[in-house]
Amino acid sequence: MEMDGASSSASGGAAQAILLTSRKPRVFYRFTQQNLPACRPALTPTLIITIFLLTGVVFLPVGLVCLRASESVEELVLRYDTECIPENYRSNKVAYIKDVSISKKCKLNIKLRNYMKAPVYVYYELDNYYQNHRRYIKSRSDKQLLHGLQQKDISSCKPMESSNGLPIVPCGLISWSLFNDTFAFDVKGGKVNVNRTNISWKSDRAHKFSKNVYPFNFQNDSLIGGGKLDPSIPLSEHEDLIVWMRVSALPKFRKLYGVIEEDLDAGKLLTVHLANNYNTYSSGGKKKLVLTTSNWLGSKNNFLGLSYIATGGCSILLAILFALIHVKFPRPHYDTSHLQWNKRGGAR
């Protein structure tokens, strides 16, 4: 009886399993059994050669177009951190930048080689500056940027969370080290206006920096890191701070300073009035001023065009190489004589 009961139970379980299986959608069953229609192309030598050849034919023209578009962008790069140092401080640049009694104002002249159509973007470029350092990038409080002094826990901002016993708004090393060099331009005595509004991301101004939070107790210690902030202007309107706090992933980076909304004619002498305040000399960094136009591809960057050209060229070379091999050592499709067990004299 016990055996009959076990058989009856097993039969009942099998019947129930069949019933459950039959209730499942047929597509689901075919999916679990890997029985759905699929494309299984036979990768013949002719197909492989054709794919590589088509890839090269498509990528090469695209790369040439991108490279030409990049070369059409006018860009002017000026390194000013070495030029704007008095002669008697050339051997001790750190002492110069730390001495507050020395004027940091500087004037440089640039002859425009080519016509620059508006808008002309003004960037500052820093080299050997590691904004991606773990301790540096964590030293901030995003909640404080939205709630101000109401946010009590600002321990993440160490070591710049308070000064003289009072909290700092905005706190942290990133805001404390705000870039504070300034630039102004004129051509033949006429001032060139630089628009410094809308240089940051709209989403940052709307969602990350509050219009109801104002700087408080910022750069109010004996140790000054970088630029100061106007305590009467909310954080959402300090766009230079917003741009600076979107940290870079690489040690060499550019950040937007402003936009010149008028054309700059070729051959004219552009005078740059700048204040060389920011200390990059202690870390061996470099500072550059960049003026650049843009087109449908963006700013000047040859990497995309060169990548397409390199990929297309390699694809064509591989297509030629495979074609030569296929011609010299032809192999019929589905030739079973090349199977391993046939080479060894048959299956065992």
Secondary structure, 3 states (H helix, E strand, C coil): CHHHHHHHHHHHHHHHHHHHHHHCCHHHHHHHCCCCCCCCCCCCHHHHHHHHHHHHHHHHHHHHHHHHHHHCCCEEEEECCCCCCCHHHCCCHHHHHHCCCCCCEEEEEEECCCCECCCEEEEEEEECCCCCCHHHHHCCCHHHHHHHHHCCCCHHHCCCCEECCEECECCCHHHHCCCCCEEEEEECCEEECEECCCCCCHHHHHHCCCCCCCCECCCCCCCCCCCCCCCCCCHHHCHHHHHHHCCCCCCCEEEEEEEECCCECCCCEEEEEEECCCCCCCCCCEEEEEEECCECCECCCCHHHHHHHHHHHHHHHHHHHHHHHHHHCCCCCCCHHHCHHHHCCCCC
